[in-house]
C-alpha cells in the first residue's frame, strides 16, 4: 500500500449559491489534492498533515477529513487558534476571486506540533506533497524547522512533490517567495507548476525559459500546466506535449489544479506512465470545474472519472 502525506491548510469555505444562501464546506489546496487522490485511488493510504484548533469548526473539519477517508494521524488538534476562512465568488465564466481570513489560523503553527517521533514516522512515506501556499501559511519563524524535516525525509529516500501555486498576497514580497521556492526546488523530485506561477513571480512566459530556469535544480519529473490548453512533461531529457480537451461549460475553476495534482500523483504511484497519468488528471480537472466549490460530489466524480 502506498503512503502519501500532503502538507498544508484546510479552511472553512463560504460560497454564495444561486439562491442567495451562503453555503459552507472545507477546502485548501493540499487538502483538495488529498481528497481527489483518495477518490481516484482508494487503495492508497492518503494522510493530510496540518494543525487545527479545539473549537467546533476544527472538530467539524477533522470529521470532514475522516468522511473523505483521509488518515488523520498527522492532523494535530493542539492549537488554540481556529481554522482559516475564505469566501469564494465566481464570475459568469467560472473564474473565481477570494477573500481570506487566515492570518491567525492554526495551520500557521503546524511545526510547533511536529516532534521527533512524528518525523521518524514519516520515513516510510512513498511521497510527501507540499505547495507554495503550504509554505506561505507556515509562520516564517517555523520554516527552518519545516525545511530541516523535509531534508531528513529526502535523505531517507522519500519522494518530494511541490506545486508552487504562487499567491502574491500571501507573501511579504516576491523576494521572500523566490527565496522559499528556491529551497523547495532544491529538494523537489516532482514539480507541478503552472506557467502562470513562473510568469507572475519570475516574468517567464516561454516554455524554453522555464525549462532553462528549472534545469540547474535537477528535478526528476517536471509537469507544467499550461492552463486549459495543454500540459508539458519533462522526464529526464524527454519532453512531452500533451493537449487537453476543452470544457464547454465551466462553472467554477476552483480546485482544477489541485484535482489534477492529486490524480496525477496517485496515477504515478500506481505505476501509470506519464501520458496516462496526465490524461486521467486532466479528466479529473475537467469534471471538477463543471461543479461549484472546491470539492465536487464524490459519487459524481468517481462515476465520471471511471467512464
C-alpha positions as CSV (number, residue, x, y, z in Angstrom):
1,X,0.0,0.0,0.0
2,X,1.3,3.4,-1.0
3,X,1.6,6.0,1.8
4,X,1.3,9.7,0.8
5,X,1.4,12.7,3.1
6,X,0.1,16.0,1.9
7,X,1.0,19.1,4.0
8,X,-1.0,22.3,4.1
9,X,-4.0,24.1,5.3
10,X,-7.7,23.3,5.2
11,X,-10.1,26.3,5.7
12,X,-13.8,26.9,6.1
13,X,-15.1,27.6,2.6
14,X,-18.0,30.1,2.2
15,X,-19.8,30.2,-1.1
16,X,-22.9,32.1,-2.1
17,X,-25.3,29.9,-4.1
18,X,-27.8,30.9,-6.8
19,X,-30.4,31.1,-4.1
20,X,-28.5,33.8,-2.2
21,X,-27.8,31.4,0.7
22,X,-24.2,31.2,1.9
23,X,-23.1,27.5,1.7
24,X,-20.2,26.2,3.8
25,X,-17.7,23.5,3.2
26,X,-14.0,22.8,3.8
27,X,-11.1,23.3,1.3
28,X,-7.5,24.2,0.8
29,X,-5.1,23.3,-2.0
30,X,-3.2,20.4,-0.2
31,X,-6.4,19.2,1.3
32,X,-8.2,19.2,-2.1
33,X,-5.3,17.4,-3.6
34,X,-5.5,14.7,-0.9
35,X,-9.3,14.3,-1.3
36,X,-9.1,13.8,-5.1
37,X,-6.1,11.4,-4.9
38,X,-8.0,9.2,-2.4
39,X,-11.2,9.2,-4.5
40,X,-9.3,8.2,-7.6
41,X,-7.0,5.7,-5.9
42,X,-8.8,4.5,-2.7
43,X,-6.3,1.7,-2.2
44,X,-3.6,4.3,-1.5
45,X,-3.1,5.5,2.2
46,X,-3.5,9.2,2.0
47,X,-2.7,11.4,5.0
48,X,-3.5,15.1,5.5
49,X,-0.9,16.9,7.6
50,X,-1.9,20.2,9.3
51,X,-2.8,21.9,12.5
52,X,-6.3,22.7,13.6
53,X,-7.8,24.1,16.9
54,X,-10.1,22.8,19.6
55,X,-13.2,24.7,18.6
56,X,-16.4,23.5,17.0
57,X,-15.3,24.3,13.4
58,X,-12.0,22.5,13.9
59,X,-13.8,19.4,15.1
60,X,-16.1,19.5,12.1
61,X,-13.0,19.9,9.9
62,X,-11.5,16.8,11.5
63,X,-14.7,14.8,10.9
64,X,-14.7,16.1,7.3
65,X,-11.3,14.6,6.8
66,X,-12.5,11.3,8.1
67,X,-15.5,11.3,5.9
68,X,-13.2,11.8,2.9
69,X,-11.3,8.7,4.1
70,X,-8.1,10.6,4.8
71,X,-5.8,9.4,7.6
72,X,-5.7,12.0,10.4
73,X,-2.6,10.7,12.1
74,X,-0.7,13.9,11.2
75,X,-3.6,16.3,11.8
76,X,-2.7,18.0,15.1
77,X,-5.6,19.4,17.2
78,X,-3.5,21.0,19.9
79,X,-3.6,24.7,18.7
80,X,-5.7,27.3,20.5
81,X,-6.2,29.0,17.2
82,X,-9.2,28.5,14.8
83,X,-9.1,27.4,11.1
84,X,-8.8,30.0,8.4
85,X,-11.9,31.1,6.5
86,X,-12.3,32.2,2.9
87,X,-15.1,33.4,0.7
88,X,-15.1,32.4,-2.9
89,X,-17.0,34.3,-5.7
90,X,-17.2,33.2,-9.3
91,X,-18.0,35.3,-12.4
92,X,-20.0,34.3,-15.5
93,X,-17.0,32.4,-16.9
94,X,-16.3,30.4,-13.8
95,X,-13.3,32.4,-12.8
96,X,-13.0,32.8,-9.1
97,X,-11.9,35.5,-6.7
98,X,-11.3,35.1,-3.0
99,X,-11.5,36.9,0.3
100,X,-9.4,35.3,3.1
101,X,-9.3,35.5,6.9
102,X,-6.3,33.3,7.8
103,X,-3.7,35.5,9.4
104,X,-4.0,33.7,12.8
105,X,-5.1,30.3,11.6
106,X,-4.0,27.2,13.5
107,X,-2.2,25.8,10.3
108,X,0.4,28.5,10.7
109,X,1.6,26.8,13.9
110,X,2.0,23.3,12.3
111,X,5.7,22.9,13.0
112,X,5.2,23.5,16.8
113,X,3.5,20.2,17.0
114,X,5.9,18.1,14.8
115,X,8.2,16.3,17.2
116,X,11.0,13.7,16.6
117,X,8.6,10.8,16.7
118,X,6.4,12.4,14.1
119,X,9.3,13.0,11.7
120,X,10.6,9.4,12.1
121,X,7.1,8.1,11.4
122,X,7.2,9.9,8.1
123,X,10.3,7.9,6.9
124,X,8.2,5.2,5.4
125,X,6.2,7.6,3.2
126,X,6.4,7.0,-0.5
127,X,5.7,10.6,-1.3
128,X,5.2,13.9,0.6
129,X,3.5,16.8,-1.1
130,X,3.5,20.5,-0.3
131,X,2.8,23.7,-2.1
132,X,3.7,27.4,-2.2
133,X,0.6,28.0,-0.2
134,X,1.7,25.5,2.4
135,X,5.0,27.4,2.7
136,X,3.4,30.8,2.8
137,X,0.9,29.8,5.6
138,X,3.6,28.4,7.9
139,X,4.8,31.1,10.2
140,X,8.2,32.4,8.9
141,X,10.0,31.6,12.2
142,X,8.8,28.0,11.9
143,X,10.0,27.5,8.3
144,X,13.6,26.5,9.2
145,X,12.1,23.5,11.1
146,X,10.0,22.7,8.1
147,X,13.0,22.6,5.8
148,X,15.0,20.6,8.2
149,X,12.2,18.0,8.3
150,X,12.0,17.8,4.5
151,X,15.7,17.4,4.2
152,X,15.6,14.5,6.5
153,X,12.8,12.9,4.6
154,X,14.7,13.4,1.4
155,X,17.8,11.6,2.9
156,X,15.5,8.7,3.8
157,X,14.5,8.3,0.2
158,X,11.0,9.9,0.4
159,X,9.9,11.4,-2.9
160,X,9.0,15.1,-2.5
161,X,6.4,16.7,-4.8
162,X,5.9,20.5,-4.9
163,X,3.4,22.8,-6.6
164,X,4.5,26.5,-6.4
165,X,0.9,27.7,-6.5
166,X,2.1,31.2,-6.2
167,X,-0.3,33.6,-4.5
168,X,1.3,37.1,-4.2
169,X,-1.0,38.3,-1.3
170,X,0.3,35.5,1.0
171,X,3.9,36.7,0.8
172,X,5.5,39.8,2.3
173,X,7.4,40.3,-1.0
174,X,8.2,38.5,-4.3
175,X,11.7,38.1,-3.0
176,X,10.6,36.2,0.1
177,X,8.6,33.8,-2.2
178,X,11.6,33.4,-4.5
179,X,13.9,32.5,-1.6
180,X,11.5,29.9,-0.2
181,X,10.8,28.4,-3.6
182,X,14.5,28.1,-4.3
183,X,14.8,25.9,-1.2
184,X,11.8,23.9,-2.4
185,X,13.2,23.4,-5.9
186,X,16.5,22.1,-4.5
187,X,14.6,19.3,-2.7
188,X,11.9,18.6,-5.2
189,X,11.6,15.3,-7.2
190,X,8.3,16.1,-8.8
191,X,7.5,19.7,-9.7
192,X,3.9,20.5,-10.7
193,X,3.8,24.2,-11.6
194,X,1.5,26.2,-13.9
195,X,3.1,28.6,-16.4
196,X,1.4,31.4,-14.6
197,X,3.5,30.7,-11.5
198,X,6.7,31.5,-13.4
199,X,5.0,34.4,-15.2
200,X,3.9,36.1,-12.0
201,X,7.0,35.5,-9.9
202,X,9.9,35.5,-12.4
203,X,8.5,37.1,-15.6
204,X,9.0,33.9,-17.5
205,X,6.3,33.1,-20.1
206,X,8.1,30.9,-22.7
207,X,8.4,27.2,-22.1
208,X,12.1,27.2,-23.1
209,X,12.9,29.9,-20.5
210,X,11.0,27.9,-17.8
211,X,12.9,24.7,-18.7
212,X,16.2,26.6,-18.6
213,X,15.3,28.0,-15.2
214,X,14.5,24.6,-13.8
215,X,17.5,22.8,-15.3
216,X,20.1,23.5,-12.6
217,X,17.9,22.0,-9.9
218,X,18.0,18.6,-11.4
219,X,14.3,18.0,-10.9
220,X,13.5,14.4,-11.9
221,X,9.9,14.9,-13.1
222,X,8.6,18.3,-14.3
223,X,4.9,18.7,-15.1
224,X,4.0,22.2,-16.4
225,X,0.3,23.0,-16.6
226,X,-0.4,25.4,-19.4
227,X,-3.9,26.5,-18.2
228,X,-6.7,24.7,-20.0
229,X,-4.7,24.2,-23.2
230,X,-2.1,21.5,-22.6
231,X,0.5,20.0,-20.3
232,X,4.2,19.8,-20.8
233,X,6.1,16.9,-19.1
234,X,9.8,16.5,-18.9
235,X,11.2,13.3,-17.6
236,X,15.0,13.3,-17.9
237,X,15.8,14.6,-21.3
238,X,12.4,13.5,-22.8
239,X,9.9,16.4,-23.3
240,X,6.3,15.5,-23.9
241,X,3.5,17.9,-25.0
242,X,0.0,16.7,-24.2
243,X,-3.1,18.6,-25.4
244,X,-6.2,18.9,-23.2
245,X,-9.8,18.6,-24.4
246,X,-11.6,21.9,-23.8
247,X,-14.6,22.0,-21.4
248,X,-17.7,23.8,-22.9
249,X,-19.5,24.6,-19.7
250,X,-17.2,25.9,-16.9
251,X,-19.0,26.6,-13.6
252,X,-16.1,27.1,-11.2
253,X,-12.4,26.7,-11.8
254,X,-11.6,26.4,-8.0
255,X,-9.5,23.3,-7.4
256,X,-8.8,22.5,-11.0
257,X,-5.1,22.3,-10.4
258,X,-5.5,20.6,-7.1
259,X,-7.6,17.8,-8.6
260,X,-5.0,17.4,-11.4
261,X,-2.2,17.1,-8.8
262,X,-4.0,14.5,-6.7
263,X,-4.9,12.3,-9.6
264,X,-1.6,12.7,-11.3
265,X,0.4,11.8,-8.1
266,X,-1.9,8.8,-7.5
267,X,-1.6,7.6,-11.0
268,X,2.2,7.8,-11.0
269,X,2.4,6.0,-7.6
270,X,0.1,3.3,-9.2
271,X,2.7,2.7,-11.8
272,X,1.0,4.6,-14.7
273,X,3.0,6.1,-17.5
274,X,3.2,9.9,-17.7
275,X,0.8,10.1,-20.6
276,X,-1.8,8.0,-18.8
277,X,-1.4,10.0,-15.6
278,X,-1.8,13.3,-17.4
279,X,-4.8,12.1,-19.3
280,X,-6.6,10.9,-16.1
281,X,-5.6,14.0,-14.2
282,X,-6.9,16.3,-16.9
283,X,-10.1,14.4,-17.0
284,X,-10.4,14.9,-13.2
285,X,-9.9,18.6,-13.5
286,X,-12.4,18.8,-16.3
287,X,-15.0,17.2,-14.1
288,X,-14.2,19.5,-11.1
289,X,-14.6,22.7,-13.0
290,X,-18.2,21.8,-14.0
291,X,-19.3,21.9,-10.4
292,X,-19.4,24.8,-7.8
293,X,-16.9,24.8,-5.0
294,X,-13.6,23.1,-4.5
295,X,-14.9,19.6,-3.7
296,X,-17.4,18.0,-6.1
297,X,-19.9,15.4,-5.0
298,X,-18.0,12.2,-4.6
299,X,-20.3,9.8,-6.5
300,X,-20.4,12.1,-9.5
301,X,-16.7,12.5,-9.5
302,X,-15.9,8.8,-9.3
303,X,-18.6,7.8,-11.8
304,X,-17.4,10.4,-14.4
305,X,-13.7,9.6,-13.9
306,X,-14.2,5.9,-14.5
307,X,-16.4,6.3,-17.6
